Amino acid sequence: MKNNGDLVPIKIDLTIGNAINESYLAMFGGAIQTILGGMFGARSPALVPVNVVGSSSQIKSFEKALAGEAKYLRAMNQYGLNDPKVVKNKAALDKVIKSFEKETGIIWPFK
């Protein structure tokens, strides 16, 4: 948070591609964890603003990967790891993650 009480926006740059380093990956993983935490109510009720920079196809692939991650986590929490619905969601998640990684050159931080 800033001193005046405003939330500091999360900025995710998907154009970084092959210039990624360990620091960027740590930030990226932390940003996704914060976003998912907000989606699941684990974070402060105030929504952290998110600014995603990239081409429209990069942003769309990020949205799909994030939505797939959330869907998988919801199913896993509801049904457990071995339920066929969860296995199906994991396969779908793996597909959108592969597409995200191909589109951006950035490794998805959760496997």
C-alpha positions as CSV (number, residue, x, y, z in Angstrom):
1,M,0.0,0.0,0.0
2,K,1.1,3.6,-0.6
3,N,1.3,6.0,2.3
4,N,-2.1,7.5,1.4
5,G,-3.9,4.2,1.7
6,D,-4.1,3.5,-2.1
7,L,-3.3,0.0,-3.2
8,V,-0.2,-0.3,-5.4
9,P,-1.2,-1.8,-8.7
10,I,0.3,-5.1,-9.8
11,K,2.0,-4.6,-13.2
12,I,2.7,-7.7,-15.3
13,D,4.7,-7.2,-18.5
14,L,4.2,-10.1,-20.9
15,T,6.4,-8.6,-23.5
16,I,9.6,-9.4,-21.6
17,G,9.9,-12.8,-23.4
18,N,13.5,-14.1,-23.4
19,A,14.8,-11.4,-21.1
20,I,13.2,-13.0,-18.0
21,N,15.3,-13.5,-15.0
22,E,14.9,-15.1,-11.6
23,S,13.7,-11.8,-10.1
24,Y,11.0,-11.4,-12.7
25,L,9.8,-14.9,-12.2
26,A,9.5,-14.4,-8.5
27,M,7.5,-11.2,-9.0
28,F,5.3,-12.9,-11.6
29,G,4.6,-15.9,-9.3
30,G,3.8,-13.5,-6.4
31,A,1.5,-11.4,-8.6
32,I,-0.4,-14.5,-9.7
33,Q,-0.6,-15.7,-6.1
34,T,-2.0,-12.3,-5.0
35,I,-4.5,-12.3,-7.9
36,L,-5.7,-15.8,-7.1
37,G,-5.8,-15.0,-3.4
38,G,-8.2,-12.2,-4.2
39,M,-10.3,-14.4,-6.4
40,F,-10.7,-16.9,-3.5
41,G,-11.1,-14.3,-0.8
42,A,-7.8,-15.1,0.9
43,R,-6.6,-11.5,0.6
44,S,-7.9,-8.2,1.8
45,P,-11.4,-7.5,0.5
46,A,-10.0,-4.5,-1.4
47,L,-9.2,-5.5,-4.9
48,V,-5.6,-4.8,-6.0
49,P,-5.6,-3.1,-9.4
50,V,-3.8,-5.2,-12.0
51,N,-2.2,-3.8,-15.1
52,V,-1.2,-6.4,-17.7
53,V,1.0,-5.2,-20.6
54,G,1.4,-7.2,-23.8
55,S,-0.2,-7.9,-27.2
56,S,-3.8,-8.8,-27.3
57,S,-3.0,-12.4,-27.8
58,Q,-0.5,-12.5,-24.9
59,I,-3.1,-10.9,-22.6
60,K,-5.8,-13.3,-23.8
61,S,-3.5,-16.3,-23.1
62,F,-2.7,-14.9,-19.7
63,E,-6.4,-14.5,-18.9
64,K,-7.1,-18.1,-20.0
65,A,-4.2,-19.5,-17.9
66,L,-5.3,-17.5,-14.9
67,A,-9.0,-18.6,-15.3
68,G,-7.8,-22.3,-15.8
69,E,-5.7,-22.1,-12.7
70,A,-8.7,-20.8,-10.7
71,K,-11.1,-23.4,-12.1
72,Y,-8.6,-26.2,-11.3
73,L,-8.1,-24.9,-7.7
74,R,-11.9,-24.7,-7.1
75,A,-12.4,-28.2,-8.4
76,M,-9.5,-29.6,-6.4
77,N,-10.9,-27.9,-3.2
78,Q,-14.4,-29.2,-3.8
79,Y,-13.7,-32.8,-5.0
80,G,-10.1,-33.7,-4.1
81,L,-7.2,-34.5,-6.4
82,N,-8.3,-37.9,-7.7
83,D,-11.8,-36.9,-8.9
84,P,-12.3,-37.2,-12.7
85,K,-13.5,-33.6,-12.8
86,V,-10.3,-32.4,-11.3
87,V,-8.1,-34.5,-13.6
88,K,-10.0,-33.1,-16.6
89,N,-9.5,-29.5,-15.3
90,K,-5.8,-30.2,-14.8
91,A,-5.5,-31.4,-18.4
92,A,-7.3,-28.3,-19.6
93,L,-5.1,-26.1,-17.4
94,D,-1.9,-27.8,-18.8
95,K,-3.1,-27.0,-22.3
96,V,-3.7,-23.3,-21.7
97,I,-0.5,-23.0,-19.8
98,K,1.4,-24.5,-22.7
99,S,-0.3,-22.0,-25.0
100,F,0.6,-19.1,-22.6
101,E,4.2,-20.2,-22.4
102,K,4.4,-20.5,-26.2
103,E,2.8,-17.1,-26.8
104,T,4.8,-15.1,-24.2
105,G,8.1,-17.1,-23.7
106,I,7.4,-16.9,-19.9
107,I,7.2,-20.0,-17.8
108,W,4.0,-20.4,-15.8
109,P,5.1,-20.4,-12.1
110,F,2.8,-23.2,-10.9
111,K,3.0,-26.8,-12.1
